[in-house]
Amino acid sequence: MEQAKCNDGIITLTRETPLHLGEQGVKSPKGARITQDSEPQKLESLRYVNPTRQRDLEFEIVVSHYNEDLTWLKQHSAECCVYSKGGEKNAPEPPFKYTPLPNIGREGHTFLNHIVNQYDSLAKVTLFVQGRIDDHVDMTLAEMKAKAMTTVPGQVTTYPFRELELFEHWEGIPWDKYPCWKRWSSMATQKMSETPLELFQRYISESDRTPVAIGFAPGAIFAVRKETIMRHSKAFYERLLQKMFLGEMAHVNPETGHYMERFWLAMFNPDEYVQWNESDLSEAERNKDGQLAKGRWYRTPMGSAVDLGAMRRGEEIDSPMSPISPVTRSSSTPDSSETELSMMTDDEILESKTEG
């Protein structure tokens, strides 16, 4: 029987372990909280990381995992907090310990779950990643950590080679107008009754203002400091988690998962990543962190067959699909920046189609 050594003891989950399902998830007999689907008997022999953990961590990597090979993280496994959604058959191999989560909500659910449950013990710097990042990032993990550790309060550190992109479809993502996103539009999706604008106003900006656009990092790979996360209260994140990924939105591919990917940067630093009106536009092409500056984010053209985005290596920009231009609101401007990249693999998509 496999056991998981934690800082404060050993926790083993077996088929015989009595589990009790509450509003926030499953609890073990000793109160260690996990979240799992409606079939707790599948939890046999899972290595489980006790949420009661060391405080004042300098650095942590939060990994949203399904069935990806985590070899690229192995040398930093002691700094990883892995949340795995693929069940025991897809569980990461030692030396990784992990917390099982239900296969819902994409990486947004994973990241919010971590923030809510570890709010009082967040690392000074947290790097949020998916189980596979080489289709988004061309840096080594050591380089990513080094860059993350330079992050200052209020800053959201993102990583090349993908440029920041824009989101402006406040009434909903028109999936049918983007052939390059067919992978996502063709799979079973849980629709949200509220528009992205309604969600943004009520749960992100907490105001009735309507932005022209917001900037986001494709794939939701970023680093932030504890102080930046704690600009919002724990209750703020609890409400967001409940609305976006629990209840009726507890689905392998909820529409809100795509929205949350686009909301992260604007939530942490609206001054930098929210363009409130057409004049709210940076004069410079790039901000002090080397990202495309406010209102100058990359826009994917409608009708694109392949989603290549805008790619930057060092100071070089390669925009194979359209030039980068300031964001303006116009009913005659159909372009959008809906790059859809996610933690989900082809196997997971197939499962969602057969199970959904």
Secondary structure, 3 states (H helix, E strand, C coil): CCCEEECCEEEECCCCCCCEEECCEEECCCCCEECCCCCHHHHCCCECCCCCCCCCCCEEEEEEECCCCCHHHHHHHHHEEEEECCCHHHCCCCCCCEEECCCCCHHHHHHHHHHHHCHHHCCCEEEEEECCCCCCECCCHHHHHHHHCCCCCCCCEECCEECCEEECCCCCCCHHHCHHHHHHHCCCCECCCCCHHHHHHHHHCCCCCCCCEEEECCCCCEEEEHHHHCCCCHHHHHHHHHHHHCHHHCCCCEHHHHHHHHHHHHHHCHHHHEECCCCCCCCCCECCCCCECCCCCECECCCCCCCCCCEEECCEEECCCCCCCCCCCCCCCCCECCCCCCCCCHHHHHHHHHHC
